Amino acid sequence: MFSVLKQFFAANALRLMALSAILATVAAVIFGARQAGRSAERVDNLTRQIKGVQRAEKIRRAVDGDYRAGRVPDGVRRFYID
């Protein structure tokens, strides 16, 4: 039995190495694409967070300017914290 396996591997060594290389390449491409997708999702989430922070900062600056100018209605003024 061992001699049969030895003969098979000796005769087909190059084919097995080529098949192994192809499978390894396909696996690397698949896992690389998966990682790229995760990175793209992280960038999207970070961009969304940055836009939210910028919007909140813009609102805060507008409220601060109105508050300092005395133009904030009483209903808003009680929720404003210096």
N, CA and C atoms as an extended XYZ file, in Angstrom:
246
Properties=species:S:1:pos:R:3:atomname:S:1:resname:S:1:resid:I:1 pbc="F F F"
N         0.820       -1.190        0.000 N   MET     1
C         0.000        0.000        0.000 CA  MET     1
C         0.874        1.269        0.000 C   MET     1
N         1.891        1.232        0.845 N   PHE     2
C         2.784        2.384        0.923 CA  PHE     2
C         3.521        2.603       -0.397 C   PHE     2
N         3.917        1.549       -1.043 N   SER     3
C         4.643        1.673       -2.310 CA  SER     3
C         3.746        2.231       -3.414 C   SER     3
N         2.459        1.925       -3.369 N   VAL     4
C         1.527        2.456       -4.365 CA  VAL     4
C         1.390        3.972       -4.190 C   VAL     4
N         1.238        4.418       -2.944 N   LEU     5
C         1.156        5.853       -2.667 CA  LEU     5
C         2.443        6.563       -3.053 C   LEU     5
N         3.560        5.922       -2.766 N   LYS     6
C         4.857        6.508       -3.105 CA  LYS     6
C         5.009        6.668       -4.613 C   LYS     6
N         4.596        5.687       -5.360 N   GLN     7
C         4.669        5.775       -6.817 CA  GLN     7
C         3.719        6.863       -7.352 C   GLN     7
N         2.520        6.924       -6.770 N   PHE     8
C         1.549        7.937       -7.211 CA  PHE     8
C         2.100        9.345       -6.989 C   PHE     8
N         2.607        9.604       -5.807 N   PHE     9
C         3.128       10.939       -5.503 CA  PHE     9
C         4.380       11.253       -6.317 C   PHE     9
N         5.198       10.269       -6.574 N   ALA    10
C         6.403       10.492       -7.371 CA  ALA    10
C         6.031       10.841       -8.812 C   ALA    10
N         5.027       10.195       -9.344 N   ALA    11
C         4.633       10.441      -10.725 CA  ALA    11
C         3.864       11.749      -10.883 C   ALA    11
N         3.160       12.164       -9.860 N   ASN    12
C         2.272       13.329       -9.966 CA  ASN    12
C         2.696       14.497       -9.076 C   ASN    12
N         3.945       14.540       -8.683 N   ALA    13
C         4.416       15.565       -7.755 CA  ALA    13
C         4.226       16.973       -8.326 C   ALA    13
N         4.593       17.167       -9.588 N   LEU    14
C         4.463       18.501      -10.183 CA  LEU    14
C         3.003       18.921      -10.310 C   LEU    14
N         2.155       17.997      -10.669 N   ARG    15
C         0.726       18.310      -10.768 CA  ARG    15
C         0.147       18.686       -9.403 C   ARG    15
N         0.531       17.935       -8.375 N   LEU    16
C         0.036       18.228       -7.033 CA  LEU    16
C         0.544       19.591       -6.537 C   LEU    16
N         1.801       19.905       -6.841 N   MET    17
C         2.335       21.213       -6.438 CA  MET    17
C         1.620       22.343       -7.178 C   MET    17
N         1.350       22.150       -8.462 N   ALA    18
C         0.647       23.168       -9.237 CA  ALA    18
C        -0.775       23.364       -8.708 C   ALA    18
N        -1.462       22.264       -8.416 N   LEU    19
C        -2.813       22.349       -7.862 CA  LEU    19
C        -2.799       23.042       -6.499 C   LEU    19
N        -1.813       22.724       -5.680 N   SER    20
C        -1.684       23.369       -4.370 CA  SER    20
C        -1.454       24.872       -4.515 C   SER    20
N        -0.612       25.249       -5.460 N   ALA    21
C        -0.339       26.668       -5.682 CA  ALA    21
C        -1.587       27.396       -6.162 C   ALA    21
N        -2.346       26.767       -7.037 N   ILE    22
C        -3.584       27.386       -7.531 CA  ILE    22
C        -4.583       27.560       -6.387 C   ILE    22
N        -4.754       26.528       -5.584 N   LEU    23
C        -5.692       26.615       -4.458 CA  LEU    23
C        -5.253       27.671       -3.447 C   LEU    23
N        -3.972       27.765       -3.193 N   ALA    24
C        -3.473       28.780       -2.261 CA  ALA    24
C        -3.705       30.184       -2.806 C   ALA    24
N        -3.532       30.362       -4.100 N   THR    25
C        -3.761       31.669       -4.719 CA  THR    25
C        -5.224       32.062       -4.649 C   THR    25
N        -6.099       31.127       -4.940 N   VAL    26
C        -7.538       31.403       -4.873 CA  VAL    26
C        -7.940       31.762       -3.442 C   VAL    26
N        -7.437       31.017       -2.476 N   ALA    27
C        -7.750       31.310       -1.076 CA  ALA    27
C        -7.233       32.691       -0.674 C   ALA    27
N        -6.048       33.037       -1.120 N   ALA    28
C        -5.483       34.350       -0.785 CA  ALA    28
C        -6.321       35.475       -1.386 C   ALA    28
N        -6.785       35.286       -2.616 N   VAL    29
C        -7.624       36.311       -3.259 CA  VAL    29
C        -8.947       36.459       -2.520 C   VAL    29
N        -9.549       35.340       -2.159 N   ILE    30
C       -10.840       35.394       -1.458 CA  ILE    30
C       -10.676       36.077       -0.105 C   ILE    30
N        -9.684       35.689        0.664 N   PHE    31
C        -9.488       36.300        1.978 CA  PHE    31
C        -9.058       37.757        1.865 C   PHE    31
N        -8.298       38.092        0.828 N   GLY    32
C        -7.916       39.487        0.602 CA  GLY    32
C        -9.116       40.353        0.267 C   GLY    32
N       -10.025       39.834       -0.548 N   ALA    33
C       -11.238       40.577       -0.889 CA  ALA    33
C       -12.111       40.755        0.342 C   ALA    33
N       -12.172       39.753        1.174 N   ARG    34
C       -12.955       39.857        2.414 CA  ARG    34
C       -12.388       40.949        3.315 C   ARG    34
N       -11.079       40.970        3.449 N   GLN    35
C       -10.439       41.995        4.280 CA  GLN    35
C       -10.642       43.385        3.689 C   GLN    35
N       -10.576       43.500        2.374 N   ALA    36
C       -10.807       44.796        1.728 CA  ALA    36
C       -12.235       45.268        1.964 C   ALA    36
N       -13.181       44.354        1.938 N   GLY    37
C       -14.569       44.710        2.223 CA  GLY    37
C       -14.749       45.204        3.642 C   GLY    37
N       -14.097       44.557        4.573 N   ARG    38
C       -14.175       45.005        5.968 CA  ARG    38
C       -13.555       46.393        6.139 C   ARG    38
N       -12.435       46.609        5.476 N   SER    39
C       -11.786       47.918        5.564 CA  SER    39
C       -12.672       49.008        4.965 C   SER    39
N       -13.310       48.700        3.850 N   ALA    40
C       -14.206       49.675        3.229 CA  ALA    40
C       -15.391       49.988        4.141 C   ALA    40
N       -15.902       48.987        4.832 N   GLU    41
C       -17.012       49.216        5.760 CA  GLU    41
C       -16.559       50.095        6.929 C   GLU    41
N       -15.351       49.869        7.412 N   ARG    42
C       -14.826       50.713        8.492 CA  ARG    42
C       -14.695       52.163        8.044 C   ARG    42
N       -14.210       52.360        6.816 N   VAL    43
C       -14.067       53.718        6.285 CA  VAL    43
C       -15.434       54.381        6.169 C   VAL    43
N       -16.439       53.646        5.693 N   ASP    44
C       -17.787       54.195        5.582 CA  ASP    44
C       -18.332       54.607        6.947 C   ASP    44
N       -18.145       53.743        7.938 N   ASN    45
C       -18.629       54.067        9.286 CA  ASN    45
C       -17.910       55.282        9.855 C   ASN    45
N       -16.613       55.351        9.646 N   LEU    46
C       -15.842       56.489       10.144 CA  LEU    46
C       -16.269       57.780        9.449 C   LEU    46
N       -16.509       57.719        8.144 N   THR    47
C       -16.966       58.890        7.399 CA  THR    47
C       -18.320       59.353        7.916 C   THR    47
N       -19.215       58.412        8.181 N   ARG    48
C       -20.532       58.746        8.722 CA  ARG    48
C       -20.405       59.408       10.098 C   ARG    48
N       -19.523       58.893       10.934 N   GLN    49
C       -19.312       59.478       12.258 CA  GLN    49
C       -18.729       60.884       12.154 C   GLN    49
N       -17.793       61.075       11.252 N   ILE    50
C       -17.179       62.396       11.076 CA  ILE    50
C       -18.224       63.405       10.629 C   ILE    50
N       -19.078       63.004        9.698 N   LYS    51
C       -20.131       63.915        9.243 CA  LYS    51
C       -21.091       64.253       10.370 C   LYS    51
N       -21.411       63.286       11.209 N   GLY    52
C       -22.282       63.549       12.359 CA  GLY    52
C       -21.647       64.519       13.341 C   GLY    52
N       -20.369       64.347       13.595 N   VAL    53
C       -19.661       65.254       14.503 CA  VAL    53
C       -19.595       66.663       13.905 C   VAL    53
N       -19.330       66.743       12.602 N   GLN    54
C       -19.278       68.057       11.952 CA  GLN    54
C       -20.633       68.749       12.015 C   GLN    54
N       -21.710       67.987       11.796 N   ARG    55
C       -23.054       68.560       11.859 CA  ARG    55
C       -23.369       69.043       13.277 C   ARG    55
N       -23.021       68.234       14.279 N   ALA    56
C       -23.253       68.622       15.669 CA  ALA    56
C       -22.431       69.855       16.033 C   ALA    56
N       -21.219       69.921       15.550 N   GLU    57
C       -20.358       71.077       15.833 CA  GLU    57
C       -20.921       72.339       15.178 C   GLU    57
N       -21.446       72.201       13.973 N   LYS    58
C       -22.047       73.340       13.286 CA  LYS    58
C       -23.273       73.850       14.056 C   LYS    58
N       -24.085       72.926       14.533 N   ILE    59
C       -25.260       73.311       15.321 CA  ILE    59
C       -24.827       73.982       16.622 C   ILE    59
N       -23.815       73.409       17.272 N   ARG    60
C       -23.348       73.993       18.542 CA  ARG    60
C       -22.825       75.406       18.337 C   ARG    60
N       -22.070       75.609       17.244 N   ARG    61
C       -21.562       76.956       16.971 CA  ARG    61
C       -22.700       77.932       16.706 C   ARG    61
N       -23.719       77.473       15.985 N   ALA    62
C       -24.859       78.352       15.700 CA  ALA    62
C       -25.604       78.701       16.977 C   ALA    62
N       -25.816       77.729       17.837 N   VAL    63
C       -26.516       77.983       19.108 CA  VAL    63
C       -25.669       78.880       19.995 C   VAL    63
N       -24.360       78.649       20.030 N   ASP    64
C       -23.482       79.507       20.838 CA  ASP    64
C       -23.552       80.951       20.367 C   ASP    64
N       -23.520       81.143       19.049 N   GLY    65
C       -23.583       82.507       18.520 CA  GLY    65
C       -24.902       83.170       18.851 C   GLY    65
N       -26.006       82.433       18.695 N   ASP    66
C       -27.319       82.986       19.030 CA  ASP    66
C       -27.433       83.248       20.528 C   ASP    66
N       -26.893       82.358       21.329 N   TYR    67
C       -26.973       82.513       22.782 CA  TYR    67
C       -26.201       83.757       23.234 C   TYR    67
N       -25.026       83.924       22.690 N   ARG    68
C       -24.223       85.093       23.076 CA  ARG    68
C       -24.845       86.387       22.593 C   ARG    68
N       -25.577       86.328       21.483 N   ALA    69
C       -26.222       87.528       20.950 CA  ALA    69
C       -27.573       87.779       21.616 C   ALA    69
N       -28.004       86.851       22.468 N   GLY    70
C       -29.276       87.025       23.161 CA  GLY    70
C       -30.484       86.687       22.303 C   GLY    70
N       -30.321       85.882       21.268 N   ARG    71
C       -31.421       85.562       20.362 CA  ARG    71
C       -31.995       84.168       20.581 C   ARG    71
N       -31.684       83.507       21.674 N   VAL    72
C       -32.183       82.158       21.914 CA  VAL    72
C       -33.518       82.249       22.639 C   VAL    72
N       -34.552       81.559       22.143 N   PRO    73
C       -35.847       81.572       22.828 CA  PRO    73
C       -35.740       80.956       24.219 C   PRO    73
N       -36.659       81.309       25.090 N   ASP    74
C       -36.608       80.820       26.474 CA  ASP    74
C       -36.710       79.300       26.565 C   ASP    74
N       -37.476       78.678       25.677 N   GLY    75
C       -37.605       77.220       25.698 CA  GLY    75
C       -36.296       76.522       25.410 C   GLY    75
N       -35.466       77.118       24.585 N   VAL    76
C       -34.171       76.529       24.268 CA  VAL    76
C       -33.142       76.906       25.318 C   VAL    76
N       -33.275       78.095       25.861 N   ARG    77
C       -32.291       78.615       26.795 CA  ARG    77
C       -32.173       77.758       28.040 C   ARG    77
N       -33.280       77.200       28.523 N   ARG    78
C       -33.218       76.415       29.760 CA  ARG    78
C       -32.467       75.093       29.573 C   ARG    78
N       -32.344       74.591       28.316 N   PHE    79
C       -31.621       73.360       28.057 CA  PHE    79
C       -30.162       73.620       27.709 C   PHE    79
N       -29.792       74.866       27.532 N   TYR    80
C       -28.428       75.195       27.151 CA  TYR    80
C       -27.551       75.172       28.388 C   TYR    80
N       -26.435       74.510       28.308 N   ILE    81
C       -25.498       74.435       29.423 CA  ILE    81
C       -24.197       75.070       28.987 C   ILE    81
N       -23.719       76.019       29.760 N   ASP    82
C       -22.428       76.685       29.432 CA  ASP    82
C       -21.280       75.754       29.681 C   ASP    82
